[in-house]
């Protein structure tokens, strides 16, 4: 799955199973150009990311920008107002993600 592409994999010589390391997410600051939308039945974070960022793998940015939403689900709460960080913030958010996760 594409959403796991940037997650580092941990292996040792004695344990050859693929194990994903714990991923750390940066805080998502408020921006003046952020979008606010009310969710409808059938909305998903990955589809929202595809619509706003042209990349469904950035679903976690929208999810993390809304701490009142469950992080273990791709489905936001129906009828909730959620914040979608402005597309121009995405490069900075991704840079912070890479830094805190040791991705070069």
Beta strands, then each sheet from edge to edge (+ up, - down):
strand 1: 9-10
strand 2: 19-20
strand 3: 35-38
strand 4: 81-84
sheet 1: 1+ 2-
sheet 2: 3+ 4-
end
